[in-house]
């Protein structure tokens, strides 16, 4: 659904939208700046921020200290000592097209009251996609280095920054002020980043998503010796606190940095007027993939420093500088083929196989095509030249076809009708009980399909399931291909199979230590927590959090198993589900239908259907009557609905599972369907037979300081992850909510807390820091 134009928002709508956007921006700021784990592309972030700023411009009374116009970066983490910047490290406003760049130049001319014909000189430089840092030199010696943090307080990473070759311990030459904070960007060259990732992957170690995350993660290492091994570089381009002037223009300042032994980007250049700025922008955009490091735009700065001083700042940004951002990165290449990936639940996902093309310094060979409907909508065919887009770290996607009208174009792509596995099982489009057809096509072979078996096994050994040391994706595939693994129980059988372990040593080249470690890793999981066991089964729609909730609700494996088997014998019919999902049809309405048993012959043949419903089922509100009329259409249909309500609903046990807070009817039905299948039950029983113990779930405590209390966590938590915080709170008997209301007892606020903090203050909710929360719950 398209967003309402900011110009059309009412004050109430604007306030709600503004609060939502600021909360979302605060979350993404914390992910990007504090955790080095962005979830969205820069382009998507910029779109969120731009809308927030537009709302704030129209409704300035909404401005608060955590508004989009006031916030820079995210708070520093507790891992390093805080550093207060002598001069704040502020961010830049953005321009997204040539017109906005021209407006920037015009605003400067108007502010300085310059004659229109006199061109303004600027320095234009690449906007490096790295991590901002500030270097404090006193009497020419480096005394402290810090990250930007929230712009006012950063992290002391002096020891780590000293390991970078581009950062001198002592400034060269002469003429430097007694005190100067030199600022710039820490980054990783693309070739060095690729080499690091390749070596790390070969060694089974952590890899990074992109050079920016790599640079940030490397600079924030607790051990500077680790940072020293990372290929980090530094470009200097600005300054903060300074004891005395050292230049009259931006260009002179960059030349001074060069003389003092600092690296300055050689693509920084002095130009005049809008035309000069846009020429630099076009040149850098064209050369972007060949620079050897990532950039996401061009920064324009007024060259004269006295003019910079006169122009000053607006809130969080200088008037004298702006970042002209590049659009989402695009390229054209040839679609060489379409491969199908089969997921754990049988979903068939098409992936484009492309002739390799560089997009923003990254070689792209594959792109998502989403599903069969998407291929048909875009009419993508093998052999086509296609437009490829890569925005930030988002998986590349195909936007469309360049040469759709070319002679001799290939035939339309025919999506498979059967699974890619040797069984060639038919694919089906699922239809929900309410009649909505899914775009996903699934193999109906379930665990008879070898592709799904492999994916189930991968899921079973994954970190949040059984987390078996030494048994990763490569081993699962290899052992499956040898016929050793077909179900989870086979993993535990393998650890006691002398012949196969001997074959590993002789045929597969495993060393004695490797085999011993594999066996130890498997045997260590013969005792498993109930929630991990449930999650490891790989039941569709049963995620990690639902597994935890189920484990706590039923406490023991026998109790949970018995409930699932009982539920499998009482699955509601599709007709009952359609009834339950109809507009305004609640459980009370269904109960009224089931209790009524209307006569088969229509007692009121002349009455309209709405009146018949009111007479047959007195007490139903008009919305419910309208919902039933839509389903029934006549008296015969109404009698059938009553029969379905009475005879085809879920069993009491299935209803109990669905009623567990955090589970619901979809997950409950998925469990029932899973345990209804004999082969699934056999697989589970075989697994249980190989285990020593499934540990009972810990019952939430009722005698703690937070038992029965409602808690909300917000901001970038530093002492624990969000999942850890929630699990700990729930184990102590607290209820964790995602929103603040007058019923909330505590708000635990980390750095970057936004609208939830404001809501807590409005409702008089007690706000705690992470340390105060830990003190309350006893650590």
C-alpha positions in Angstrom: 0.0 0.0 0.0 1.5 3.4 -1.0 2.4 5.8 1.8 0.2 8.8 2.4 1.9 11.9 1.1 3.3 14.0 3.9 1.3 17.0 2.6 -1.9 15.0 3.2 -1.1 13.8 6.7 -3.3 15.1 9.5 -1.6 16.2 12.7 -2.6 13.0 14.5 -1.4 10.8 11.6 1.8 12.8 11.3 2.6 12.3 15.1 2.0 8.6 14.9 4.0 8.2 11.7 6.9 10.4 13.0 7.1 8.3 16.2 7.2 5.1 14.2 9.9 6.4 11.8 12.1 7.7 14.6 11.9 4.4 16.5 12.8 2.5 13.3 15.7 4.9 12.5 17.0 4.6 16.0 17.0 0.8 15.7 18.8 0.9 12.4 21.3 3.4 13.7 22.2 1.1 16.5 22.5 -1.9 14.2 24.7 0.0 11.7 26.9 2.1 14.0 27.1 0.1 17.3 26.6 -3.5 16.1 28.0 -3.4 12.6 25.0 -5.5 11.5 22.8 -3.4 9.2 19.5 -5.0 8.1 18.6 -2.6 5.3 20.4 -0.9 2.5 21.7 2.7 2.6 19.0 3.6 0.0 16.2 2.2 2.2 17.6 4.0 5.3 17.8 7.3 3.4 14.2 6.9 2.3 13.1 6.4 5.9 15.1 9.4 7.1 13.9 11.6 4.3 10.3 11.0 5.1 10.9 11.7 8.8 12.6 14.9 8.0 9.8 15.9 5.7 7.2 15.3 8.4 9.4 17.3 10.9 9.6 20.2 8.5 5.9 20.4 8.1 5.2 19.8 11.8 8.2 21.3 13.7 6.3 21.0 17.0 7.0 17.3 16.8 10.8 17.8 17.1 12.4 16.2 20.2 16.0 15.4 21.2 15.8 12.0 19.5 14.2 13.2 16.3 15.7 12.4 12.9 17.1 16.0 12.6 18.8 15.8 15.9 20.5 12.4 16.0 23.9 11.5 14.7 25.1 7.8 14.6 24.5 5.8 17.7 25.8 5.7 21.3 29.2 4.2 21.9 29.3 0.6 23.3 30.5 -0.2 26.8 33.3 -2.3 25.3 35.6 0.7 25.1 36.1 3.8 27.3 34.1 6.8 26.3 35.7 9.8 24.6 34.1 13.2 24.6 34.9 14.9 21.3 36.3 18.4 21.6 34.1 19.4 18.6 31.0 17.2 17.8 31.4 14.9 14.8 28.2 15.7 13.0 26.7 14.1 9.9 25.8 15.6 6.5 22.6 16.4 4.8 22.0 14.3 1.6 21.2 15.3 -1.9 19.7 12.6 -4.1 19.6 14.3 -7.5 21.2 17.1 -9.5 18.4 19.5 -8.6 19.1 19.1 -4.9 22.8 19.7 -5.4 22.0 22.9 -7.3 19.6 24.0 -4.5 22.5 23.5 -2.0 24.7 25.8 -4.0 21.9 28.4 -4.4 21.2 28.3 -0.6 24.9 29.1 0.1 24.9 32.0 -2.3 21.7 33.4 -0.7 23.0 33.0 2.9 26.3 34.7 2.1 24.6 37.3 -0.1 26.9 36.7 -3.0 26.4 38.1 -6.5 24.7 35.5 -8.6 27.4 35.6 -11.3 30.3 34.8 -9.0 30.9 31.0 -8.9 31.5 29.4 -5.4 34.5 27.2 -5.0 34.1 23.8 -3.4 36.2 20.8 -2.6 34.5 17.6 -3.9 35.7 14.2 -2.5 34.6 10.6 -2.6 32.2 9.6 0.3 34.1 6.6 1.7 31.8 3.8 3.0 33.8 3.0 6.1 34.0 3.9 9.8 34.5 7.5 10.9 37.4 8.1 13.3 39.1 11.0 15.0 42.8 11.3 15.8 44.0 13.7 18.5 47.5 15.0 18.1 49.2 17.0 20.8 52.6 18.6 19.9 52.6 16.4 16.9 52.2 13.1 18.7 49.1 10.9 18.6 47.6 10.7 22.0 44.1 9.4 21.4 42.0 7.9 18.7 38.2 7.5 18.8 35.2 6.4 16.8 32.4 8.8 16.1 29.8 7.2 18.4 26.7 9.4 18.7 28.7 12.4 17.4 29.5 13.8 20.8 30.9 10.8 22.6 32.8 8.0 20.9 34.9 5.0 21.8 38.5 5.0 22.7 40.2 2.8 20.2 43.6 4.4 20.3 45.6 1.1 20.5 43.7 -0.3 17.5 44.2 2.8 15.4 47.9 2.9 16.1 48.2 -0.4 14.1 47.2 1.3 10.8 50.1 2.1 8.5 48.2 5.2 7.3 48.1 6.8 10.8 51.5 8.2 11.8 52.5 8.1 15.5 54.1 11.5 14.9 53.2 14.2 12.4 55.9 14.9 9.8 57.2 18.3 8.8 56.1 21.4 10.7 53.3 23.9 10.9 50.9 21.7 12.7 48.9 23.2 15.6 49.8 22.2 19.2 46.4 20.5 19.4 44.5 19.1 16.5 41.8 16.4 16.0 42.3 15.0 12.5 39.2 13.2 11.2 38.7 10.7 8.5 37.5 7.3 7.5 38.8 3.8 8.3 38.1 1.5 5.4 39.2 -1.9 3.8 40.3 -2.1 0.2 38.1 -4.5 -1.8 40.8 -6.9 -2.9 42.2 -7.2 0.7 38.7 -7.7 2.0 38.0 -10.5 -0.6 41.3 -12.2 0.3 40.5 -12.1 4.0 37.0 -13.6 3.5 38.4 -16.3 1.2 41.0 -17.3 3.7 38.6 -17.1 6.6 36.0 -19.3 4.8 38.7 -21.9 3.9 39.6 -22.0 7.6 36.0 -22.3 8.8 36.2 -18.9 10.5 33.8 -15.9 10.5 33.4 -14.0 7.2 32.0 -10.5 6.8 29.2 -9.3 4.6 31.0 -6.2 3.1 34.1 -4.1 3.5 32.4 -1.6 5.8 31.3 -4.2 8.3 34.8 -5.7 8.1 36.4 -2.4 8.8 34.1 -1.6 11.8 34.5 -5.1 13.2 38.2 -5.1 12.8 38.7 -1.7 14.5 36.5 -2.7 17.4 38.5 -5.8 18.4 39.4 -6.0 22.1 42.9 -7.2 21.2 44.8 -4.7 19.1 47.0 -7.5 17.8 44.0 -8.8 15.9 43.3 -5.4 14.4 47.0 -5.3 13.3 46.5 -8.4 11.1 43.5 -6.8 9.3 44.2 -4.8 6.0 42.7 -1.4 7.2 43.5 1.9 5.6 42.7 5.5 6.6 41.8 8.7 4.6 42.0 12.1 6.4 39.6 14.7 5.2 38.5 17.0 8.1 39.4 18.2 11.6 37.7 19.0 14.9 39.2 20.8 17.9 42.2 22.8 16.9 44.4 25.1 19.0 45.1 27.6 16.2 44.3 28.1 12.5 46.4 26.2 10.1 44.8 26.8 6.7 42.5 29.3 4.9 40.7 26.8 2.7 39.6 23.2 2.7 42.0 22.5 -0.1 45.0 24.0 1.9 44.0 21.9 4.9 44.1 18.7 2.8 47.5 19.7 1.5 48.7 20.2 5.1 47.5 16.7 6.0 49.6 15.3 3.1 52.7 17.2 4.3 52.2 15.8 7.8 52.3 12.2 6.6 48.6 11.4 6.4 46.8 9.8 3.5 44.4 12.0 1.6 42.2 10.8 -1.2 43.7 11.7 -4.5 40.2 12.1 -6.1 39.6 15.1 -3.8 39.5 18.2 -6.1 38.7 21.9 -6.0 36.0 22.9 -8.4 33.7 25.9 -9.0 29.9 26.1 -9.3 27.2 23.4 -9.8 28.7 22.3 -13.1 32.1 21.5 -11.5 30.5 19.6 -8.7 28.3 17.5 -11.1 31.3 16.8 -13.3 33.1 15.2 -10.3 30.0 13.3 -9.4 29.7 11.8 -12.9 33.3 10.9 -13.0 33.3 9.1 -9.7 30.1 7.4 -10.5 31.6 6.0 -13.7 34.9 5.0 -12.0 33.2 3.7 -8.8 33.8 0.0 -9.5 37.5 0.6 -10.3 38.5 2.7 -7.3 39.4 -0.4 -5.2 37.3 0.7 -2.2 33.6 1.3 -1.6 32.0 4.8 -1.9 28.4 5.7 -1.8 28.4 9.2 -3.1 30.4 12.5 -3.3 30.8 15.1 -0.5 30.7 18.8 -1.5 32.4 21.3 0.9 32.7 25.1 0.6 36.4 25.7 0.1 36.9 29.0 2.0 37.0 28.3 5.8 35.9 31.8 6.7 32.7 31.1 4.7 32.3 27.8 6.4 32.5 29.7 9.7 29.8 32.2 8.6 27.5 29.5 7.3 27.7 27.5 10.5 25.4 24.6 11.4 21.7 23.7 11.4 20.9 21.2 14.2 23.1 18.1 13.4 24.5 19.2 10.0 26.7 21.9 8.6 25.3 24.4 6.1 28.5 24.4 4.1 28.6 20.7 3.2 26.4 18.0 1.7 26.6 14.4 0.5 25.4 13.8 -3.0 24.4 10.1 -2.8 24.6 7.6 -5.6 21.4 5.8 -6.6 21.0 2.1 -6.0 23.8 0.4 -8.0 22.8 -1.1 -11.3 24.4 -3.0 -14.1 23.4 -5.0 -17.2 24.5 -8.6 -17.9 23.4 -11.8 -19.6 21.1 -14.3 -17.9 22.8 -17.6 -18.6 20.4 -19.9 -16.8 17.9 -20.3 -14.0 18.6 -22.7 -11.2 16.0 -24.0 -8.7 16.8 -24.2 -5.0 14.8 -26.6 -2.9 14.2 -25.5 0.7 13.6 -27.5 3.9 9.8 -27.2 3.5 9.9 -28.1 -0.2 9.7 -24.5 -1.5 11.2 -24.2 -5.0 13.0 -20.8 -5.4 14.4 -19.7 -8.8 17.8 -18.1 -8.8 19.2 -16.3 -11.9 22.7 -17.5 -13.0 24.4 -14.5 -14.5 27.5 -13.8 -16.6 29.7 -12.3 -13.9 29.4 -8.5 -13.6 30.9 -6.0 -11.1 28.4 -3.9 -9.3 29.8 -1.4 -6.8 33.1 -3.3 -6.4 31.4 -6.6 -5.9 31.3 -9.4 -8.5 27.7 -10.7 -8.9 27.0 -14.1 -10.3 23.6 -14.8 -9.0 20.4 -12.9 -8.3 17.0 -13.8 -6.8 14.0 -14.2 -9.1 11.7 -14.8 -6.1 9.1 -17.2 -7.7 7.4 -18.4 -10.9 4.9 -15.5 -10.9 7.7 -13.0 -10.8 9.5 -14.6 -13.7 6.3 -14.5 -15.7 5.5 -10.9 -14.7 8.9 -9.6 -15.9 9.0 -12.1 -18.8 12.6 -13.0 -18.0 14.1 -15.5 -20.4 17.4 -17.3 -20.7 19.8 -15.4 -22.9 18.2 -12.0 -22.1 20.3 -9.0 -21.2 18.9 -7.9 -17.9 19.2 -4.9 -15.6 20.6 -6.0 -12.2 20.3 -3.9 -9.1 22.3 -4.2 -5.9 21.3 -1.8 -3.1 23.7 -1.9 -0.2 24.0 -5.4 1.1 20.6 -6.5 -0.2 20.6 -9.7 -2.4 20.9 -8.6 -6.0 17.6 -8.6 -7.9 16.7 -8.4 -11.6 14.7 -5.3 -12.4 13.8 -6.1 -16.0 14.9 -7.1 -19.5 16.9 -4.7 -21.8 16.4 -6.5 -25.1 12.8 -7.9 -24.9 12.1 -7.1 -28.6 15.2 -8.6 -30.0 14.8 -11.1 -32.9 15.3 -14.7 -32.1 14.6 -14.3 -28.4 14.3 -17.5 -26.4 11.1 -19.1 -25.4 9.4 -18.1 -22.1 10.8 -19.9 -19.1 8.7 -22.9 -18.1 8.8 -23.3 -14.3 9.1 -27.0 -13.3 5.9 -28.8 -12.6 7.8 -31.5 -10.7 10.5 -31.5 -8.1 14.1 -31.4 -9.2 14.8 -34.5 -7.1 15.1 -38.0 -8.6 11.6 -38.8 -7.4 10.1 -36.1 -9.7 7.3 -35.4 -7.2 4.6 -33.0 -8.4 4.8 -29.4 -7.2 1.8 -27.8 -5.7 0.7 -24.2 -5.1 -0.7 -24.1 -1.6 -4.1 -22.7 -0.9 -5.0 -21.5 2.6 -8.2 -22.6 4.2 -9.6 -19.2 3.5 -9.0 -19.7 -0.2 -5.8 -17.5 -0.7 -3.4 -19.1 -3.2 0.3 -18.9 -2.3 2.9 -17.9 -4.9 5.3 -20.5 -3.6 5.4 -23.9 -5.3 6.4 -26.8 -3.0 7.4 -30.4 -3.5 4.8 -32.7 -2.0 7.4 -35.5 -1.3 8.4 -34.1 2.1 11.1 -36.3 3.6 11.0 -38.7 0.7 12.6 -35.9 -1.3 16.4 -36.0 -0.8 16.7 -32.2 -1.2 14.4 -31.7 1.7 16.1 -34.4 3.7 19.4 -32.6 3.4 17.8 -29.2 4.3 16.2 -30.9 7.4 19.5 -32.3 8.4 21.2 -28.9 8.0 18.5 -27.4 10.2 18.8 -30.1 12.8 22.5 -29.4 13.4 22.2 -25.7 13.1 23.4 -23.4 16.0 19.9 -22.8 17.5 18.8 -26.4 17.2 21.2 -29.3 18.2 24.3 -27.2 17.4 26.6 -30.3 16.8 30.2 -29.3 16.8 32.2 -30.4 13.7 29.1 -31.3 11.7 28.4 -28.5 9.3 26.8 -28.2 5.9 29.7 -29.8 3.9 29.8 -32.8 6.2 26.0 -33.2 6.1 26.0 -33.2 2.3 29.0 -35.6 2.0 27.6 -38.1 4.5 24.1 -38.0 2.9 25.6 -38.7 -0.5 27.4 -41.7 0.9 24.0 -43.0 2.2 25.0 -42.6 5.9 22.5 -39.9 6.9 18.8 -39.9 6.0 17.3 -38.7 9.3 18.5 -37.1 12.5 18.8 -40.4 14.3 21.4 -41.5 11.8 23.7 -38.8 13.1 23.8 -40.4 16.5 24.1 -43.9 15.0 27.1 -42.7 13.0 29.0 -41.9 16.2 28.7 -45.6 17.2 29.3 -47.1 13.8 32.9 -48.4 13.8 33.0 -49.3 10.1 31.9 -45.9 9.0 34.2 -44.1 11.4 37.1 -46.3 10.0 36.0 -45.3 6.5 36.3 -41.7 7.5 39.9 -42.2 8.6 40.9 -44.2 5.5 38.7 -43.1 2.6 37.9 -39.5 3.6 41.2 -38.6 5.0 40.0 -37.6 8.5 42.7 -37.6 11.1 42.2 -39.5 14.4 41.7 -36.2 16.2 39.0 -35.0 13.8 37.1 -38.3 14.1 37.3 -38.1 17.9 36.1 -34.5 17.9 33.2 -35.4 15.6 32.1 -38.3 17.9 32.5 -36.1 21.0 30.4 -33.3 19.4 27.6 -35.8 18.5 27.7 -37.5 21.9 27.6 -34.1 23.7 24.1 -33.6 22.2 22.6 -36.8 23.4 21.3 -34.7 26.2 19.3 -31.8 24.8 17.0 -29.1 26.2 13.4 -29.5 25.3 13.1 -26.3 23.4 16.1 -27.1 21.2 14.7 -30.6 20.6 11.3 -29.1 19.4 13.0 -26.6 17.2 15.4 -29.2 15.8 12.4 -31.3 14.5 12.0 -28.7 11.8 8.2 -28.5 11.9 7.0 -25.8 9.6 5.8 -22.6 11.3 7.6 -23.6 14.5 10.4 -21.2 15.0 12.9 -20.8 17.8 10.8 -18.6 20.0 7.6 -20.7 19.5 9.7 -23.7 20.5 10.7 -22.0 23.8 7.1 -21.1 24.5 5.9 -24.6 23.8 8.6 -26.1 26.0 7.7 -23.9 28.9 4.0 -24.6 28.5 4.3 -28.4 28.5 7.6 -28.7 30.5 8.4 -32.3 29.6 8.8 -34.2 26.3 6.2 -36.9 27.2 3.6 -34.2 28.0 4.4 -32.3 24.7 4.4 -35.5 22.6 1.1 -36.7 24.1 -0.5 -33.3 23.4 0.7 -33.2 19.8 -0.5 -36.8 19.1 -3.9 -36.0 20.6 -4.1 -32.8 18.6 -3.3 -34.7 15.4 -6.5 -36.7 15.9 -8.6 -33.5 16.0 -7.5 -31.3 13.2 -10.2 -28.8 12.1 -11.5 -29.2 8.6 -10.8 -26.5 5.9 -14.5 -25.6 6.1 -14.2 -24.9 9.8 -11.1 -22.8 9.3 -12.8 -20.8 6.6 -15.7 -20.2 9.0 -13.4 -19.1 11.8 -11.5 -16.7 9.5 -14.7 -15.0 8.2 -15.3 -11.4 9.0 -16.5 -10.8 12.6 -16.9 -14.5 13.3 -15.5 -15.0 16.8 -15.3 -18.1 19.0 -18.6 -17.0 20.6 -20.3 -16.9 17.2 -19.0 -20.4 16.3 -20.2 -21.6 19.7 -23.7 -20.1 19.0 -23.8 -21.9 15.6 -22.8 -25.2 17.1 -25.4 -25.0 19.8 -28.4 -24.0 17.6 -28.9 -27.1 15.4 -31.3 -25.3 13.0 -34.0 -27.2 11.1 -33.2 -28.5 7.7 -36.3 -26.8 6.2 -36.4 -23.0 6.1 -38.9 -21.8 8.7 -38.9 -18.3 7.2 -38.8 -18.7 3.5 -39.9 -15.1 2.7 -37.4 -13.4 5.1 -34.1 -12.0 3.9 -31.0 -14.0 4.9 -29.8 -11.5 7.4 -33.2 -11.7 9.2 -33.1 -15.5 9.1 -29.7 -15.5 10.8 -31.0 -13.1 13.5 -33.9 -15.3 14.2 -32.0 -18.6 14.1 -29.1 -17.3 16.2 -30.4 -14.6 18.5 -27.9 -12.2 20.1 -25.4 -12.0 17.1 -24.2 -8.6 16.3 -24.8 -7.2 12.8 -21.1 -7.6 11.7 -21.2 -11.3 12.5 -24.5 -11.7 10.7 -23.0 -10.1 7.6 -20.0 -12.4 7.8 -22.2 -15.5 8.0 -24.4 -14.3 5.2 -21.3 -14.0 2.9 -20.4 -17.6 3.6 -23.9 -19.2 3.7 -25.8 -17.3 0.9 -29.0 -19.2 1.7 -30.7 -21.3 4.4 -29.2 -24.6 3.2 -25.7 -23.0 3.5 -26.5 -21.7 7.0 -27.5 -25.2 8.1 -24.2 -26.5 6.7 -22.3 -23.8 8.6 -23.9 -24.9 11.9 -23.0 -28.5 11.2 -19.4 -27.6 10.4 -19.2 -25.5 13.6 -20.6 -28.5 15.7 -18.7 -31.4 14.1 -15.6 -30.2 12.3 -13.8 -28.0 14.7 -10.5 -28.6 16.4 -10.1 -31.0 19.2 -9.9 -29.7 22.7 -6.2 -30.5 22.9 -5.5 -28.7 19.6 -7.4 -25.7 21.0 -5.3 -25.8 24.1 -2.0 -25.8 22.1 -3.3 -22.9 20.0 -4.3 -21.1 23.2 -0.8 -21.0 24.6 0.3 -17.4 24.5 2.7 -17.0 21.6 1.7 -20.1 19.7 -1.7 -19.5 17.9 -3.8 -21.7 15.5 -1.3 -21.7 12.6 1.6 -23.2 14.6 -0.8 -25.5 16.5 -2.2 -26.9 13.3 1.4 -27.3 11.9 2.3 -29.5 14.9 -0.9 -31.5 14.5 -0.3 -32.1 10.8 3.3 -33.1 11.5 2.4 -35.7 14.1 -0.5 -37.0 12.1 2.0 -38.5 9.6 3.2 -42.0 10.6 6.7 -41.4 9.0 7.2 -38.3 11.0 6.3 -40.0 14.2 8.6 -42.9 13.4 11.4 -40.4 12.7 10.9 -38.7 16.0 10.7 -42.0 18.0 14.0 -43.2 16.3 15.7 -39.9 17.4 14.4 -40.1 20.9 15.8 -43.7 21.2 19.3 -42.4 20.3 19.3 -39.7 23.0 20.1 -40.1 26.7 17.8 -37.4 28.0 15.5 -34.5 26.8 15.8 -32.0 29.6 12.6 -30.7 31.1 12.0 -27.0 30.6 12.6 -24.7 33.5 9.3 -23.5 34.9 9.2 -19.7 35.1 9.8 -18.5 38.6 7.0 -16.9 40.7 9.0 -15.5 43.6 11.3 -13.0 41.9 11.2 -9.2 41.8 9.8 -9.2 38.3 7.4 -12.1 38.5 4.1 -11.1 37.0 5.5 -7.8 35.7 5.4 -6.6 32.1 8.7 -5.5 30.7 9.7 -3.8 27.4 13.3 -3.7 26.0 14.3 -1.0 23.7 17.4 0.6 22.1 20.7 -1.1 21.3 21.3 -3.4 24.3 25.0 -3.8 25.1 25.1 -6.3 28.1 23.0 -9.0 26.4 21.2 -9.6 23.1 17.5 -9.0 22.8 16.8 -12.8 22.7 18.9 -13.3 25.9 17.1 -10.5 27.6 13.7 -11.8 26.8 14.6 -15.4 27.7 16.0 -14.3 31.1 13.0 -12.1 31.9 10.5 -14.8 31.0 12.4 -17.4 33.1 12.0 -15.1 36.1 8.2 -14.9 35.5 8.0 -11.6 33.7 6.0 -11.0 30.5 8.0 -9.4 27.7 6.0 -7.0 25.5 6.9 -5.3 22.3 5.1 -2.0 23.0 4.7 0.4 26.0 1.3 1.0 27.5 0.0 2.1 30.9 0.1 -1.6 31.9 3.9 -1.8 31.4 5.9 -2.0 34.6 9.4 -1.5 33.4 11.1 -0.2 30.3 14.7 -1.3 30.0 16.4 1.3 27.7 19.7 0.9 25.9 21.4 3.4 23.7 19.2 4.7 20.8 15.9 4.4 22.7 13.3 6.4 20.8 9.6 6.5 20.8 9.2 3.8 23.4 11.1 5.9 25.9 8.8 8.8 25.2 5.8 6.5 25.6 7.1 5.3 29.0 7.6 8.8 30.2 4.0 9.7 29.1 2.5 6.7 30.9 4.7 7.1 34.0 6.5 3.7 33.4 9.6 3.2 35.4 12.7 3.4 33.1 15.8 1.3 33.9 19.3 1.2 32.4 20.7 -2.2 31.6 22.8 -2.1 34.8 19.7 -1.2 36.9 17.8 -4.1 35.3 20.5 -6.5 36.1 20.6 -5.3 39.7 16.9 -5.7 40.0 16.9 -9.3 38.7 20.1 -10.3 40.6 22.5 -10.2 37.6 
